[in-house]
Amino acid sequence: MSVQWNVPVPCIRTGRSWHKRVDSDEPVLKCARLSESSSDAGLLGSSPGSPVNLGPLTGTAAHQGPSRICQFLLLPLADRSGVHSALNIETGEELVCKVFDMGIYQEKLRVYDLLPAHRHVAGIREVILGEMKAYVFQEKDYGDMHSYVKSCRRLPEEQAARLFQQVASAVAHCHQAGIVLGDLKLRKFVFTDEKRTHVMLEGLEDCRILSGDDDLVSDTHGCPAYVSPEILSSGGIGGPYSGRQADAWSLGVMLYTMLVGRYPFHDPDPAALFSRIRRGQYCLPEGLSMKARCLLRSLLRRDPAERLTAAEVLIHPWLRPGTDEDADRGGEQEVSSTDQAVPSTDSEPEDSNLFL
């Protein structure tokens, strides 16, 4: 099948992203040199992450070879639905591309126009609009934190502090801008360098945009391992809860997993798992410093009102000043002192056998 590409129109600046339109988003023929194989499964390198609810590049699932959109060659990432490696054939630059249906892409990307730029939150480089799909290009990454912790089993405290400070900085920035992350977990953060020293939040498509100072939300989309007790409580399913405080609980789960090498709450039986979470029962192994134990206990608290906020996390003594020399000064913000599913939720199963 051969496709004739029209000359693309000039880019149009909209918000912080660039838009251009093409008359077709049908893929070109497979390219033998870049065909998918075990040796070159992606132009970007594997970067596992949470599946994103995006449509496939084409209407046929059989097509798995490279596609061309304007100056970009796209190759699907096997472990990230709707996400592609993207190679700019004019400059050789590698990016990552997410594909959305035209009917939903504006709503999915609205949060990017509302959130001020932040070094630990991925931005949008370019948006190309086809007839049926929108192609959103972002910075290349070097794998996600979930896979990295899995490969390391657990992280030394000094390394964990450097990475967690960046995570908390991104979350505090979103919260300050009136954005709740909701489905917050290790997979959501990807490395921006090959040395695995800097991370960023890879996407904002599933965030909740708050109106006013009220951060009450009622939807329960998320990963069972990271869900907070108030969401599982009898009044929480379908009922309102603090989005920021639920994010703080998820930060505690992330930190525990980084330091211990397993989830704080884990059970192959969903009912038993949710019972453990409701009770807030977890064990802190020997070997953790007193400051690390303090921070974990300050986040994994059953009462949401007793948890530290993301901004307060940044001034905790365990995150020693200068731990991340390139992190944003989030501490300057104003602060006050086996697959399982969450019931009645649009849940996203995590690898429940990963951290054992």
C-alpha positions as CSV (number, residue, x, y, z in Angstrom):
1,M,0.0,0.0,0.0
2,S,1.4,3.4,-1.0
3,V,0.4,6.7,0.6
4,Q,0.9,10.1,-1.0
5,W,1.7,12.6,1.7
6,N,0.6,16.2,1.1
7,V,3.0,19.0,1.9
8,P,2.4,19.7,5.6
9,V,1.0,23.1,6.5
10,P,3.2,25.3,8.7
11,C,3.0,24.7,12.5
12,I,0.5,26.7,14.4
13,R,1.3,27.6,18.0
14,T,-1.5,26.7,20.4
15,G,-0.7,26.9,24.1
16,R,2.7,25.4,24.7
17,S,2.4,22.8,22.0
18,W,2.9,22.9,18.2
19,H,0.2,21.7,15.9
20,K,0.3,20.8,12.3
21,R,-2.2,18.9,10.2
22,V,-1.8,16.2,7.6
23,D,-4.5,14.9,5.3
24,S,-3.9,11.2,6.1
25,D,-2.7,9.2,9.0
26,E,-2.6,5.9,7.1
27,P,0.7,4.0,7.6
28,V,3.3,3.5,4.9
29,L,4.6,0.1,4.0
30,K,6.8,-1.8,6.4
31,C,10.4,-0.8,6.1
32,A,12.7,-3.8,6.1
33,R,15.6,-2.0,7.7
34,L,13.4,-0.9,10.6
35,S,11.0,-3.9,10.9
36,E,10.3,-5.0,14.4
37,S,12.6,-7.7,15.7
38,S,14.1,-8.9,19.0
39,S,17.2,-6.8,18.3
40,D,15.4,-3.5,17.6
41,A,12.0,-3.7,19.3
42,G,11.9,0.1,19.4
43,L,13.8,3.2,18.2
44,L,13.6,4.5,21.8
45,G,14.4,1.5,23.8
46,S,12.0,-0.3,26.1
47,S,10.3,1.9,28.6
48,P,7.4,0.0,30.3
49,G,4.6,2.0,31.7
50,S,1.0,2.0,32.6
51,P,-1.2,1.2,29.6
52,V,-2.7,4.3,28.3
53,N,-6.3,4.1,26.9
54,L,-5.4,5.2,23.4
55,G,-6.5,3.9,20.1
56,P,-4.1,1.9,17.9
57,L,-2.2,3.8,15.1
58,T,-4.4,2.2,12.5
59,G,-7.7,0.3,12.5
60,T,-6.0,-3.0,11.8
61,A,-4.1,-4.7,14.7
62,A,-2.1,-6.7,12.1
63,H,0.1,-3.7,11.2
64,Q,3.1,-3.8,13.4
65,G,5.8,-2.2,11.3
66,P,7.0,1.4,11.2
67,S,4.6,4.1,10.1
68,R,5.4,7.6,8.8
69,I,3.7,10.8,10.0
70,C,5.3,13.9,8.4
71,Q,9.0,13.7,9.2
72,F,8.6,11.0,11.9
73,L,8.9,7.3,11.7
74,L,6.8,5.6,14.4
75,L,7.3,2.2,15.8
76,P,4.9,0.8,18.4
77,L,6.3,-0.1,21.8
78,A,5.3,-3.6,22.6
79,D,4.8,-2.9,26.4
80,R,3.1,0.5,26.1
81,S,-0.3,0.5,24.4
82,G,-0.8,3.4,22.1
83,V,2.8,4.7,22.6
84,H,5.4,4.7,19.9
85,S,9.1,5.3,19.5
86,A,9.5,8.3,17.1
87,L,12.5,9.0,14.9
88,N,12.7,12.4,13.2
89,I,14.2,11.4,9.9
90,E,15.4,14.9,9.1
91,T,17.3,15.5,12.3
92,G,17.8,12.0,13.8
93,E,16.3,13.1,17.1
94,E,14.4,10.4,19.0
95,L,11.1,11.2,20.8
96,V,8.2,9.3,22.1
97,C,4.7,9.6,20.5
98,K,1.3,9.0,22.1
99,V,-1.7,8.5,19.8
100,F,-5.2,9.7,20.6
101,D,-8.5,9.7,18.8
102,M,-9.3,13.1,17.4
103,G,-12.5,13.3,19.5
104,I,-10.7,13.2,22.8
105,Y,-7.2,14.6,22.3
106,Q,-8.0,18.2,23.3
107,E,-9.6,17.1,26.6
108,K,-6.6,14.8,27.3
109,L,-4.1,17.6,26.7
110,R,-6.0,20.4,28.4
111,V,-4.0,19.9,31.6
112,Y,-0.8,20.7,29.8
113,D,-2.0,24.2,29.1
114,L,-3.0,24.8,32.7
115,L,0.2,23.5,34.4
116,P,3.3,25.7,34.3
117,A,6.4,24.0,33.0
118,H,8.4,22.0,35.4
119,R,11.6,20.0,34.9
120,H,10.2,16.9,36.5
121,V,7.0,16.9,34.4
122,A,7.0,15.9,30.8
123,G,5.9,18.6,28.3
124,I,4.7,18.4,24.8
125,R,7.1,19.0,21.9
126,E,4.7,18.8,19.0
127,V,1.2,17.7,18.0
128,I,0.4,16.5,14.5
129,L,-3.3,16.1,13.6
130,G,-4.4,13.5,11.1
131,E,-7.9,12.7,9.9
132,M,-8.7,10.4,12.8
133,K,-5.8,10.5,15.1
134,A,-3.7,13.1,17.0
135,Y,0.0,12.4,17.4
136,V,1.5,13.9,20.5
137,F,5.3,14.0,20.7
138,Q,7.3,14.1,24.0
139,E,10.8,13.8,25.2
140,K,12.6,10.4,24.9
141,D,12.9,8.5,28.2
142,Y,15.2,5.7,29.5
143,G,12.8,3.4,31.2
144,D,10.4,3.7,34.1
145,M,11.0,3.5,37.9
146,H,8.9,0.4,38.4
147,S,11.1,-1.6,36.1
148,Y,14.3,-0.1,37.6
149,V,13.3,-0.9,41.2
150,K,12.4,-4.4,40.0
151,S,15.8,-4.9,38.5
152,C,17.6,-3.5,41.6
153,R,15.3,-5.2,44.0
154,R,15.5,-2.1,46.2
155,L,17.4,1.1,46.3
156,P,20.0,2.4,48.8
157,E,18.6,5.3,50.9
158,E,20.8,8.0,49.4
159,Q,19.8,7.1,45.8
160,A,16.1,6.7,46.8
161,A,16.2,10.1,48.5
162,R,17.5,11.8,45.3
163,L,14.9,10.2,43.1
164,F,12.0,10.6,45.6
165,Q,12.7,14.2,46.0
166,Q,12.2,14.7,42.3
167,V,9.0,12.7,42.4
168,A,7.6,14.7,45.3
169,S,8.7,17.9,43.6
170,A,6.6,17.0,40.5
171,V,3.6,16.0,42.6
172,A,3.8,19.2,44.8
173,H,3.9,21.3,41.6
174,C,0.8,19.7,40.2
175,H,-1.0,20.0,43.5
176,Q,-0.1,23.7,43.8
177,A,-1.6,24.2,40.3
178,G,-4.9,22.5,41.2
179,I,-4.2,19.2,39.6
180,V,-4.6,15.8,41.3
181,L,-2.8,12.9,39.8
182,G,-5.0,10.0,41.0
183,D,-3.3,7.1,39.4
184,L,0.1,7.8,41.0
185,K,2.7,5.0,41.0
186,L,6.3,4.2,40.1
187,R,5.4,3.4,36.4
188,K,4.3,7.0,36.0
189,F,7.9,8.3,36.4
190,V,10.5,7.7,33.7
191,F,14.2,8.5,33.6
192,T,15.4,11.4,31.5
193,D,19.1,10.3,31.4
194,E,20.9,7.0,30.7
195,K,22.6,7.1,34.2
196,R,19.1,6.9,35.8
197,T,19.7,9.9,38.0
198,H,16.8,12.2,36.9
199,V,13.1,11.4,36.6
200,M,10.0,13.1,35.3
201,L,6.3,12.4,35.4
202,E,5.7,10.9,32.0
203,G,2.1,12.1,31.4
204,L,-0.8,14.0,32.7
205,E,-3.6,12.5,30.6
206,D,-5.3,10.8,33.6
207,C,-5.1,13.8,36.0
208,R,-8.1,15.5,37.6
209,I,-8.3,19.3,37.2
210,L,-9.7,20.8,40.4
211,S,-12.1,23.8,40.5
212,G,-11.3,26.2,43.3
213,D,-9.7,25.2,46.6
214,D,-11.9,22.1,47.0
215,D,-9.9,19.0,46.1
216,L,-12.7,16.4,46.7
217,V,-12.9,13.8,44.0
218,S,-15.1,10.7,43.7
219,D,-13.7,8.5,40.9
220,T,-11.5,5.6,41.9
221,H,-9.4,4.9,38.8
222,G,-6.0,3.6,39.9
223,C,-3.8,0.7,40.7
224,P,-4.9,-1.6,43.6
225,A,-1.4,-1.7,45.2
226,Y,-1.5,2.1,45.6
227,V,-5.1,2.8,46.5
228,S,-5.7,4.6,49.8
229,P,-7.9,3.3,52.7
230,E,-10.5,6.1,52.4
231,I,-11.2,5.1,48.8
232,L,-11.9,1.5,50.0
233,S,-14.0,2.5,53.0
234,S,-17.7,1.9,52.9
235,G,-18.4,5.6,52.3
236,G,-15.4,6.0,49.9
237,I,-16.5,3.9,47.0
238,G,-18.1,6.4,44.7
239,G,-18.0,9.0,47.5
240,P,-15.9,12.1,47.8
241,Y,-12.3,12.0,49.2
242,S,-9.3,14.4,49.1
243,G,-7.4,13.9,45.9
244,R,-4.2,15.4,47.3
245,Q,-4.3,13.3,50.4
246,A,-4.9,10.1,48.3
247,D,-1.8,11.1,46.2
248,A,0.2,11.5,49.5
249,W,-0.7,7.9,50.4
250,S,0.5,6.7,46.9
251,L,3.7,8.6,47.5
252,G,4.2,6.5,50.7
253,V,3.6,3.3,48.7
254,M,6.1,4.4,46.1
255,L,8.8,5.2,48.7
256,Y,8.2,2.0,50.6
257,T,8.6,0.0,47.4
258,M,11.8,1.8,46.5
259,L,13.4,1.2,49.9
260,V,12.1,-2.3,50.7
261,G,11.7,-3.9,47.3
262,R,8.0,-4.9,47.7
263,Y,4.7,-3.3,48.2
264,P,3.7,-2.4,51.7
265,F,0.3,-4.1,51.2
266,H,0.3,-7.3,49.1
267,D,-1.9,-10.4,48.9
268,P,-2.9,-12.6,46.0
269,D,-6.5,-12.5,47.2
270,P,-8.1,-9.1,46.4
271,A,-10.4,-9.1,49.5
272,A,-7.4,-9.8,51.8
273,L,-5.4,-7.1,50.1
274,F,-8.1,-4.4,50.5
275,S,-8.6,-5.5,54.1
276,R,-4.9,-4.9,54.8
277,I,-5.0,-1.5,53.2
278,R,-8.2,-0.5,55.2
279,R,-6.4,-1.5,58.4
280,G,-3.2,0.2,57.3
281,Q,-1.1,-2.7,58.5
282,Y,2.4,-2.9,57.1
283,C,5.9,-3.8,58.4
284,L,9.0,-1.8,58.4
285,P,12.0,-4.0,58.0
286,E,15.2,-3.6,60.0
287,G,17.9,-1.5,58.4
288,L,15.9,1.6,57.5
289,S,17.1,4.8,59.0
290,M,15.0,6.5,61.6
291,K,14.4,9.5,59.2
292,A,13.2,7.1,56.4
293,R,10.9,5.3,58.8
294,C,9.5,8.6,60.0
295,L,8.7,9.8,56.5
296,L,7.1,6.5,55.6
297,R,4.9,6.6,58.8
298,S,4.0,10.2,58.0
299,L,2.6,9.2,54.6
300,L,1.1,5.8,55.2
301,R,-1.4,7.0,57.8
302,R,-5.0,5.8,57.7
303,D,-6.4,9.2,58.6
304,P,-5.9,11.3,55.5
305,A,-5.7,14.5,57.5
306,E,-2.6,13.2,59.3
307,R,-0.5,12.6,56.2
308,L,2.2,15.0,55.1
309,T,1.4,17.0,52.0
310,A,3.6,16.7,48.9
311,A,5.0,20.1,49.7
312,E,5.7,19.1,53.3
313,V,7.5,16.0,52.1
314,L,10.1,18.2,50.4
315,I,11.2,19.8,53.7
316,H,11.3,16.5,55.6
317,P,14.8,15.9,57.2
318,W,15.3,12.6,55.3
319,L,15.4,14.6,52.0
320,R,18.6,16.2,52.9
321,P,19.3,19.7,51.4
322,G,21.4,19.3,48.2
323,T,20.4,15.6,47.8
324,D,19.2,16.5,44.3
325,E,21.2,19.5,43.1
326,D,19.1,19.9,40.0
327,A,15.7,19.5,41.6
328,D,13.3,22.4,41.6
329,R,13.1,24.3,44.9
330,G,9.8,22.7,45.8
331,G,10.6,23.3,49.5
332,E,10.1,27.0,49.0
333,Q,6.4,26.5,48.4
334,E,4.1,27.6,51.2
335,V,3.3,24.6,53.4
336,S,1.3,23.9,56.5
337,S,2.4,22.1,59.4
338,T,-1.8,-11.6,40.4
339,D,-4.3,-9.0,38.8
340,Q,-6.5,-7.3,41.2
341,A,-9.0,-4.5,40.9
342,V,-10.4,-1.9,43.2
343,P,-14.1,-2.5,43.6
344,S,-16.3,-0.4,41.3
345,T,-13.3,1.3,39.6
346,D,-11.8,1.6,36.3
347,S,-8.6,-0.1,37.6
348,E,-5.3,-0.7,36.1
349,P,-3.6,-3.9,37.3
350,E,0.0,-3.7,38.4
351,D,2.4,-6.5,38.3
352,S,1.3,-7.9,41.7
353,N,4.0,-10.6,41.7
354,L,6.8,-8.2,41.1
355,F,7.9,-7.2,44.6
356,L,8.2,-10.3,46.7
